[in-house]
Amino acid sequence: MTRYVTAVLLGAAGFIHADLYLHGYRAIPLVGPAFLLQASGSFAIAALLLAGDVLILRLAAAGLAAGALGGFVLSRTIGIGGFVERGFDPAPQALISVLLEVGVLVLLATPVLSRRLRARPELAGR
């Protein structure tokens, strides 16, 4: 069940990046191609996650989500290739995308953290 939800969240984040690419971001050097790559990768990995659950797909999904979040932070701080945005513009896509990507990372991290807590019961009681 978790991989299906992860695939849906990743695919939705990819859709947002594709939509933003088509509606203006494609004209921004470096950022436009990054949005297209993010969307393409998200769609591909989401589809593959629906077909099967292997470690490399989970790692790729985590990498895509973390990369998108990293790009978001960079675009709001030091900029990317001279491109800087403020806040959660474009609204509401930016906020929704961030929430989707955080959701992907939480879903992917939960089983790993759960196993670690079971392996170390002294941590589970804290």
TORZALUM-203781 format. One line per 2 residues: number of its first residue (from 1); their letters; for each residue y, z negated, x negated of N, C-alpha, C. Coordinates in steps of 0.2 Angstrom, whole numbers. Layout:
N
NUM> a> Y/Z/X/Y/Z/X/Y/Z/X ~ ...
//
This chain:
126
1> mt> -6/0/-4/0/0/0/6/0/-4 ~ 6/-4/-10/12/-4/-14/14/2/-17
3> ry> 9/6/-19/11/13/-22/14/17/-17 ~ 12/17/-11/15/21/-6/22/19/-5
5> vt> 23/13/-4/30/11/-3/34/13/-10 ~ 32/12/-15/35/14/-22/37/21/-22
7> av> 32/25/-19/33/32/-19/38/34/-14 ~ 39/31/-9/44/32/-4/51/30/-6
9> ll> 51/24/-9/58/22/-12/60/27/-18 ~ 55/29/-22/57/33/-28/59/40/-25
11> ga> 55/43/-20/57/49/-17/64/49/-14 ~ 65/43/-10/72/43/-7/78/42/-12
13> ag> 76/39/-18/82/39/-23/82/46/-26 ~ 77/50/-27/77/56/-29/81/61/-24
15> fi> 80/60/-18/84/64/-13/91/62/-13 ~ 93/56/-14/100/54/-15/103/58/-21
17> ha> 100/58/-27/102/61/-33/103/69/-31 ~ 98/72/-28/98/79/-26/104/81/-22
19> dl> 105/76/-17/111/78/-12/117/77/-16 ~ 118/72/-20/124/71/-24/125/77/-29
21> yl> 120/79/-32/120/85/-36/123/91/-32 ~ 120/92/-27/122/98/-23/129/98/-20
23> hg> 132/92/-19/138/91/-16/143/88/-21 ~ 143/91/-27/149/90/-31/147/88/-38
25> yr> 141/84/-39/140/82/-46/137/87/-51 ~ 135/93/-48/133/98/-52/138/101/-57
27> ai> 144/100/-55/150/103/-59/152/98/-64 ~ 149/92/-65/151/88/-70/146/89/-76
29> pl> 149/90/-82/145/91/-88/141/85/-89 ~ 135/86/-91/130/81/-93/127/77/-87
31> vg> 132/75/-83/130/71/-77/126/75/-72 ~ 129/81/-70/126/85/-66/118/87/-67
33> pa> 117/89/-74/110/90/-75/106/84/-75 ~ 109/78/-77/105/72/-77/103/70/-70
35> fl> 107/72/-65/106/71/-58/100/75/-56 ~ 100/81/-58/95/86/-56/88/84/-59
37> lq> 89/82/-65/83/80/-68/80/74/-65 ~ 84/69/-63/82/63/-60/79/64/-53
39> as> 82/69/-49/79/71/-43/72/74/-44 ~ 72/79/-48/66/82/-49/60/78/-51
41> gs> 62/74/-56/57/69/-59/54/64/-53 ~ 59/62/-50/58/57/-44/53/60/-39
43> fa> 55/66/-37/50/69/-32/43/70/-35 ~ 43/73/-41/36/74/-44/32/68/-45
45> ia> 35/63/-47/31/56/-48/30/53/-41 ~ 34/53/-37/33/51/-30/27/54/-27
47> al> 27/61/-28/21/65/-25/14/63/-28 ~ 15/62/-35/9/61/-39/6/53/-37
49> ll> 11/49/-36/9/42/-34/6/42/-27 ~ 7/46/-23/4/47/-16/-3/49/-17
51> ag> -4/53/-23/-11/56/-24/-15/51/-28 ~ -13/47/-32/-17/42/-36/-13/37/-39
53> dv> -16/32/-41/-13/26/-44/-15/25/-51 ~ -12/28/-56/-14/27/-63/-8/24/-67
55> li> -9/21/-72/-4/17/-76/2/22/-78 ~ 0/28/-80/6/32/-83/11/34/-77
57> lr> 8/35/-71/13/36/-66/17/30/-64 ~ 14/24/-64/18/18/-63/24/17/-69
59> la> 22/19/-75/27/19/-80/32/24/-79 ~ 30/30/-77/35/35/-76/40/33/-71
61> aa> 37/30/-65/41/28/-60/46/23/-62 ~ 44/18/-66/48/13/-69/53/16/-73
63> gl> 52/20/-77/56/24/-82/62/27/-78 ~ 60/31/-73/65/35/-69/70/30/-65
65> aa> 67/24/-62/71/20/-59/76/16/-64 ~ 73/14/-70/77/10/-75/82/15/-78
67> ga> 80/21/-79/85/26/-82/91/27/-77 ~ 89/28/-70/95/29/-66/99/23/-65
69> lg> 96/17/-65/101/11/-65/105/11/-72 ~ 102/12/-77/106/12/-84/111/17/-84
71> gf> 110/23/-81/115/28/-80/121/26/-76 ~ 119/22/-70/124/20/-66/128/15/-69
73> vl> 125/10/-73/129/5/-77/134/9/-82 ~ 131/13/-85/135/17/-90/141/21/-87
75> sr> 140/24/-81/145/27/-78/151/23/-75 ~ 149/16/-75/154/12/-72/157/8/-78
77> ti> 155/8/-84/157/4/-89/161/9/-95 ~ 156/11/-99/159/15/-105/160/23/-103
79> gi> 156/25/-98/156/32/-96/151/36/-99 ~ 150/42/-96/144/46/-98/148/53/-100
81> gg> 148/55/-106/152/61/-107/159/62/-105 ~ 162/56/-105/169/56/-102/170/55/-95
83> fv> 164/55/-91/164/54/-84/163/46/-82 ~ 168/44/-79/168/36/-77/169/36/-69
85> er> 166/32/-66/167/30/-59/168/23/-58 ~ 171/21/-53/172/14/-51/168/11/-45
87> gf> 166/5/-45/163/2/-39/156/6/-37 ~ 156/6/-31/150/9/-28/151/16/-25
89> dp> 156/20/-28/158/26/-25/153/31/-29 ~ 150/36/-26/152/38/-19/148/33/-14
91> ap> 151/31/-9/148/26/-4/146/30/2 ~ 140/29/5/136/23/3/130/25/-2
93> qa> 130/31/-4/124/33/-8/123/29/-14 ~ 128/27/-18/128/24/-24/124/17/-23
95> li> 126/13/-18/123/7/-16/116/8/-14 ~ 115/12/-10/108/14/-7/103/16/-13
97> sv> 106/20/-18/102/22/-23/100/16/-28 ~ 105/12/-29/104/6/-33/99/1/-30
99> ll> 99/0/-24/94/-4/-20/87/-1/-20 ~ 87/6/-19/80/9/-20/77/8/-26
101> ev> 81/9/-32/79/9/-38/77/2/-40 ~ 80/-3/-38/79/-10/-40/72/-11/-36
103> gv> 71/-9/-30/65/-10/-26/59/-7/-29 ~ 60/-1/-32/54/2/-36/52/-3/-42
105> lv> 57/-5/-46/56/-10/-51/53/-16/-49 ~ 55/-19/-44/52/-25/-41/45/-24/-39
107> ll> 44/-19/-35/37/-17/-33/32/-16/-39 ~ 35/-13/-44/30/-11/-50/29/-17/-54
109> at> 34/-22/-54/33/-28/-59/30/-33/-55 ~ 29/-34/-49/26/-39/-45/19/-40/-47
111> pv> 15/-35/-47/8/-36/-49/7/-39/-56 ~ 11/-36/-61/11/-39/-68/13/-46/-68
113> ls> 18/-48/-65/20/-55/-65/15/-59/-61 ~ 12/-57/-56/7/-61/-52/1/-62/-57
115> rr> -1/-57/-60/-7/-58/-65/-5/-63/-70 ~ 1/-63/-73/3/-68/-78/3/-75/-76
117> lr> 6/-76/-69/6/-82/-67/-1/-85/-65 ~ -6/-81/-63/-13/-83/-62/-16/-85/-69
119> ar> -14/-81/-74/-17/-82/-80/-14/-89/-84 ~ -8/-91/-81/-5/-97/-84/-3/-101/-78
121> pe> -8/-105/-76/-7/-109/-70/-1/-114/-71 ~ 0/-116/-77/6/-121/-78/13/-118/-76
123> la> 13/-111/-76/20/-108/-74/20/-107/-67 ~ 15/-107/-63/15/-106/-56/18/-112/-52
125> gr> 17/-118/-55/20/-124/-52/27/-125/-53 ~ 30/-121/-57/38/-122/-58/42/-119/-53
//
